[in-house]
């Protein structure tokens, strides 16, 4: 997909990855960008700074997503690219992560993507073209030690993107899934010492990778290219990969948690 003259929606758009993608898309000549975020002040401020549109939206509420799509279509016409980007971190594994945390992560990282697809696909399918970009994480392809709800729901986000690509690819719908490691945003890991990331990159670097990947219509968008090799190694020998991840977990916990 070339972004020139396209209409784009970006959730989680007031800062970090969403803001950087909006700036990059506008630089590529996008005709209109609609930002959406939970904080109405933040999204309005970002939209004003970038010279695009913005509105408040709780992506865990399907009605809000429907309103976002309708408002964008009323103002700018059919949506060419929907970037379902909103997300949040969560710590804990099983016994120390309450059900409420698991449910919030599920609603944010899985159901929000589903709501977006439901809202935009009918129009896209009728036109025979459209693009969905869902933000997941390298954790969804591999694992984030110590963050069970995040890892599991991001893995589900990847699987949902795969399912959308399989189901609607023959109808002209393209799907990509964004799977970064550490990015210099509010969600960036504070430490690089446990081997769980190959470095924290700037959002602008990630946005350049997104533009390139959309142009080539690649399913995996990997701002950290090393992740692709890790996924291949995991696929080649999952038992070896699991042993390695257990070893990494022991190193991360240290003597007190081993």
C-alpha positions in Angstrom: 0.0 0.0 0.0 1.1 3.5 -0.9 -0.1 6.0 1.7 -0.5 8.9 -0.6 -4.2 10.1 -0.7 -5.2 7.4 1.8 -7.6 7.8 4.8 -6.1 6.4 7.9 -7.4 5.8 11.5 -4.9 5.2 14.3 -6.0 4.2 17.8 -3.7 4.9 20.7 -2.7 7.9 18.6 -1.9 10.6 21.1 1.7 9.6 21.8 4.5 7.1 21.2 4.0 4.7 18.4 0.6 6.1 17.3 1.9 9.6 17.1 5.0 8.6 15.2 3.0 6.6 12.7 0.6 9.5 12.1 3.5 11.9 11.5 5.1 9.4 9.0 1.8 8.8 7.2 1.2 12.5 6.8 4.7 12.9 5.5 3.9 10.2 2.9 1.0 12.2 1.7 -2.0 10.6 3.5 -5.1 12.6 2.6 -6.5 12.3 6.2 -5.5 10.9 9.5 -7.9 10.4 12.4 -6.3 9.8 15.8 -8.2 8.2 18.6 -7.3 7.8 22.2 -8.8 7.4 25.7 -7.6 10.9 26.9 -9.6 13.6 25.0 -7.2 16.3 25.9 -4.1 14.4 24.8 -5.6 13.3 21.5 -6.9 16.8 20.7 -3.5 18.3 21.5 -1.6 15.8 19.3 -4.0 16.2 16.4 -3.7 19.9 16.6 0.1 19.7 16.6 0.2 17.3 13.6 -2.5 19.0 11.7 -4.9 16.1 11.6 -8.2 15.0 13.3 -8.6 13.4 16.7 -11.4 12.1 18.9 -11.8 10.4 22.2 -12.4 6.6 22.0 -12.3 3.7 24.5 -11.3 0.9 22.2 -12.5 -1.7 24.7 -16.1 -0.5 23.9 -17.4 -1.7 20.6 -19.8 1.2 20.3 -16.9 3.7 20.6 -15.1 2.0 17.7 -18.3 2.1 15.6 -18.6 5.8 16.4 -15.0 6.4 15.4 -15.4 4.7 12.1 -18.7 6.5 11.3 -17.2 9.9 12.2 -14.1 9.3 10.0 -16.2 8.2 7.1 -18.6 11.1 7.4 -15.7 13.6 7.4 -13.3 12.0 5.0 -14.9 9.1 3.1 -14.0 5.4 3.2 -11.2 4.3 5.5 -8.2 2.8 3.6 -6.1 1.8 6.6 -7.1 1.1 10.2 -4.3 0.9 12.7 -5.5 -0.8 15.8 -2.6 0.3 18.0 -3.9 1.0 21.5 -2.2 -1.1 24.2 -0.9 -1.2 27.7 1.5 -3.3 29.8 0.7 -5.6 32.7 2.9 -7.5 35.1 2.3 -10.8 36.8 2.2 -14.4 35.7 -0.7 -16.6 37.0 -1.3 -16.5 40.7 -0.2 -12.9 41.2 -2.2 -11.4 38.2 -5.9 -11.1 39.2 -8.7 -11.9 36.8 -9.4 -8.2 36.3 -5.9 -7.7 34.9 -6.3 -10.6 32.5 -9.7 -9.4 31.4 -8.5 -5.8 30.8 -5.6 -7.0 28.7 -7.9 -9.3 26.7 -10.3 -6.5 26.0 -7.5 -4.1 25.0 -5.3 -6.4 23.0 -7.8 -8.8 21.4 -11.3 -7.6 21.5 -10.4 -4.0 20.4 -8.8 -5.5 17.2 -11.9 -7.6 16.6 -14.2 -4.6 17.1 -12.2 -2.6 14.6 -12.3 -5.4 12.0 -16.1 -5.7 12.4 -16.5 -2.0 12.0 -14.4 -1.4 8.8 -14.5 -4.7 7.0 -18.0 -4.5 5.4 -17.1 -1.3 3.6 -13.6 -2.5 2.7 -14.9 -5.8 1.3 -17.6 -4.0 -0.7 -14.9 -1.9 -2.3 -12.5 -4.9 -2.7 -9.7 -3.1 -0.9 -8.6 -2.1 2.6 -5.8 -2.6 5.1 -5.7 -3.6 8.8 -2.5 -3.0 10.8 -2.8 -4.5 14.3 -0.2 -3.7 16.9 0.9 -6.7 18.9 4.4 -7.2 20.2 7.5 -9.4 19.8 6.2 -10.9 23.1 3.2 -12.3 21.1 5.6 -14.1 18.9 8.0 -15.2 21.6 7.4 -14.3 25.3 7.9 -11.5 27.8 9.1 -13.1 31.0 7.2 -11.9 34.1 4.3 -10.6 32.0 1.8 -13.3 31.5 -1.4 -11.3 30.7 0.6 -9.2 28.2 2.3 -12.1 26.5 -0.8 -14.3 26.2 -3.1 -11.5 24.9 -0.4 -10.3 22.4 -0.1 -13.8 21.1 -3.8 -13.9 20.6 -3.6 -10.6 18.7 -1.1 -12.2 16.3 -3.4 -15.2 15.8 -6.4 -12.9 15.2 -4.4 -11.0 12.5 -3.4 -14.3 10.9 -7.1 -15.4 10.9 -8.2 -12.1 9.3 -5.5 -12.4 6.6 -6.6 -16.0 5.8 -10.3 -15.2 5.9 -10.4 -12.0 3.9 -7.2 -12.0 1.8 -9.1 -13.2 -1.3 -11.5 -10.2 -0.8 -8.8 -7.6 -1.3 -8.1 -7.1 2.4 -4.5 -6.8 3.5 -3.4 -7.4 7.1 -0.1 -6.7 8.9 0.8 -7.2 12.5 3.3 -4.9 14.2 5.6 -6.8 16.6 8.3 -4.6 18.1 10.5 -5.2 21.1 11.4 -2.1 23.2 10.4 1.3 21.8 11.1 4.5 23.6 7.6 5.2 24.8 5.9 5.1 28.2 5.7 1.3 27.8 9.5 0.8 27.2 11.3 -1.7 29.4 13.4 0.1 31.9 16.3 -2.4 31.8 18.1 -4.2 29.1 20.0 -6.5 31.4 17.9 -9.6 31.2 18.3 -10.2 27.5 14.6 -9.7 26.7 15.2 -7.0 24.1 17.8 -6.2 21.4 17.7 -2.5 22.2 15.2 0.3 22.6 14.5 2.1 19.4 12.9 5.5 18.8 9.2 5.6 17.6 10.3 7.4 14.5 12.5 4.4 13.5 9.6 2.1 14.1 7.3 4.3 11.9 9.8 4.1 9.0 9.7 0.3 9.2 5.9 0.4 9.2 5.8 2.5 6.1 8.2 0.2 4.3 6.3 -2.9 5.4 2.9 -1.5 4.3 4.4 -0.6 0.9 5.6 -4.2 0.6 2.5 -5.6 2.2 4.4 -7.8 4.6 2.4 -9.6 7.3 5.1 -9.3 10.0 6.2 -5.8 10.7 9.5 -6.2 12.7 11.2 -3.0 13.7 13.7 -5.3 15.5 14.7 -7.6 12.6 16.4 -10.1 15.0 12.9 -11.1 16.0 12.3 -12.9 12.7 15.3 -15.1 13.3 14.2 -15.9 16.8 10.8 -17.0 15.5 12.4 -19.2 12.9 14.6 -20.9 15.6 11.5 -21.4 17.8 9.7 -23.0 14.9 12.7 -25.3 14.2 12.9 -26.7 17.7 10.3 -25.4 20.2 11.6 -27.6 23.0 15.1 -26.1 22.7 13.5 -22.7 22.7 11.5 -23.4 25.8 14.6 -24.6 27.6 16.3 -21.4 26.6 13.5 -19.3 27.9 13.4 -21.1 31.2 17.2 -20.5 31.5 16.6 -16.8 30.7 13.9 -16.6 33.3 16.2 -18.1 36.0 18.8 -15.5 35.1 16.2 -12.7 35.2 15.0 -13.8 38.6 18.4 -14.1 40.1 19.3 -16.2 43.2 16.4 -15.0 45.3 13.8 -16.2 42.8 15.4 -19.2 41.3 
